Amino acid sequence: MSALFLQVQAALILQPTSTPRHKTLGTRIHAGIQLTSLLCFLGAFTIIEINKGDHPHFISPHGILGLITVIFVVLQALVGIAQFFFPVSVFGSVDAGKRMYKYHRWTGYVLLLLETALVLAATQTGALAIPTWSVVLTLLIILAGIAPRIKKQKLGFPVSS
């Protein structure tokens, strides 16, 4: 849950940026928070896998979703690092790296939904004593806080006048 919290905070850091200086600073903070979140995801995944011992792995919806989520979070992080810190080396130019931002944003929002599904699936494993309704309520509040801040034009949608 802490990794999901960090991901939300990292997304919210970028939402209000307007000047080039604020965008650069916001992106650097975003990258730092996302790195911390990635370490939380990898740490949790590693600890769970070690603690499972000889028990079967990736048989529950939570286990399968966890594996898929960790893979996509790592890929998302690599693309984000490449497009901001190494756009010329990876994409050929800074402009080509900037063209990836729309897809990086889309993927980030899709990952957020995948991560919420992962948390919900965790309540069904029997390993946590957290009632599903409390997780659903918390996730709805999180999504309600993020949704109004999404700039549709940055996702490639036309701006309505």
CORKA-V339974 format. One record per backbone hydrogen bond with DSSP energy under -0.5 kcal/mol. CO is the residue of the C=O (numbers start at 0). NH is the residue of the N-H. E is the energy in kcal/mol with one decimal. If there is no record, write none. Layout:
# CORKA-V339974
co->CO nh->NH e->E
co->CO nh->NH e->E
This chain:
# CORKA-V339974
co->0 nh->4 e->-2.4
co->1 nh->5 e->-2.5
co->2 nh->6 e->-2.1
co->3 nh->7 e->-2.3
co->4 nh->8 e->-2.3
co->5 nh->9 e->-2.6
co->6 nh->10 e->-2.0
co->7 nh->11 e->-2.5
co->8 nh->12 e->-1.8
co->9 nh->13 e->-0.9
co->10 nh->13 e->-0.5
co->10 nh->14 e->-1.0
co->11 nh->15 e->-0.7
co->13 nh->16 e->-1.1
co->18 nh->22 e->-2.6
co->19 nh->23 e->-2.3
co->20 nh->24 e->-2.4
co->21 nh->25 e->-3.2
co->22 nh->26 e->-2.4
co->23 nh->27 e->-2.1
co->24 nh->28 e->-2.4
co->25 nh->29 e->-2.8
co->26 nh->30 e->-2.7
co->27 nh->31 e->-2.1
co->28 nh->32 e->-2.7
co->29 nh->33 e->-2.8
co->30 nh->34 e->-2.3
co->31 nh->35 e->-2.0
co->32 nh->36 e->-2.5
co->33 nh->37 e->-3.0
co->34 nh->38 e->-2.3
co->35 nh->39 e->-1.9
co->36 nh->40 e->-2.7
co->37 nh->41 e->-2.9
co->38 nh->42 e->-2.6
co->39 nh->43 e->-2.8
co->40 nh->44 e->-2.6
co->41 nh->45 e->-2.5
co->42 nh->46 e->-2.7
co->43 nh->47 e->-2.6
co->44 nh->48 e->-2.3
co->45 nh->49 e->-2.5
co->46 nh->50 e->-2.6
co->47 nh->51 e->-1.5
co->48 nh->52 e->-0.6
co->49 nh->52 e->-1.0
co->51 nh->54 e->-2.5
co->59 nh->63 e->-2.5
co->60 nh->64 e->-2.8
co->61 nh->65 e->-2.4
co->62 nh->66 e->-2.0
co->63 nh->67 e->-2.3
co->64 nh->68 e->-3.0
co->65 nh->69 e->-2.6
co->66 nh->70 e->-2.2
co->67 nh->71 e->-2.4
co->68 nh->72 e->-2.8
co->69 nh->73 e->-2.2
co->70 nh->74 e->-2.2
co->71 nh->75 e->-2.7
co->72 nh->76 e->-2.3
co->73 nh->77 e->-2.3
co->74 nh->78 e->-2.3
co->75 nh->79 e->-2.4
co->76 nh->80 e->-2.6
co->77 nh->81 e->-2.3
co->78 nh->82 e->-2.9
co->79 nh->83 e->-1.7
co->80 nh->84 e->-2.5
co->80 nh->85 e->-0.9
co->81 nh->85 e->-1.1
co->85 nh->89 e->-2.3
co->86 nh->90 e->-2.3
co->86 nh->91 e->-0.7
co->86 nh->92 e->-0.8
co->87 nh->91 e->-1.0
co->92 nh->96 e->-1.8
co->93 nh->97 e->-2.4
co->94 nh->98 e->-1.9
co->95 nh->99 e->-0.6
co->96 nh->99 e->-0.9
co->97 nh->100 e->-1.3
co->99 nh->103 e->-2.4
co->100 nh->104 e->-2.8
co->101 nh->105 e->-2.4
co->102 nh->106 e->-2.7
co->103 nh->107 e->-2.1
co->104 nh->108 e->-2.3
co->105 nh->109 e->-2.4
co->106 nh->110 e->-2.8
co->107 nh->111 e->-2.0
co->108 nh->112 e->-1.7
co->109 nh->113 e->-2.3
co->110 nh->114 e->-3.1
co->111 nh->115 e->-2.0
co->112 nh->116 e->-2.1
co->113 nh->117 e->-2.0
co->114 nh->118 e->-2.2
co->115 nh->119 e->-2.4
co->116 nh->120 e->-2.6
co->117 nh->121 e->-1.7
co->118 nh->122 e->-1.1
co->119 nh->122 e->-0.7
co->120 nh->123 e->-1.2
co->121 nh->124 e->-1.2
co->128 nh->130 e->-0.5
co->130 nh->133 e->-0.7
co->130 nh->134 e->-1.3
co->131 nh->135 e->-2.7
co->132 nh->136 e->-2.5
co->133 nh->137 e->-2.1
co->134 nh->138 e->-2.8
co->135 nh->139 e->-2.4
co->136 nh->140 e->-2.0
co->137 nh->141 e->-2.2
co->138 nh->142 e->-2.7
co->139 nh->143 e->-2.4
co->140 nh->144 e->-1.6
co->141 nh->145 e->-1.7
co->142 nh->146 e->-2.8
co->143 nh->147 e->-0.7
co->145 nh->148 e->-1.6
co->145 nh->149 e->-0.6
co->146 nh->149 e->-1.3
co->149 nh->151 e->-0.9
co->150 nh->153 e->-1.2
co->151 nh->154 e->-1.4
co->151 nh->156 e->-2.2
co->152 nh->155 e->-1.0
co->157 nh->159 e->-0.5
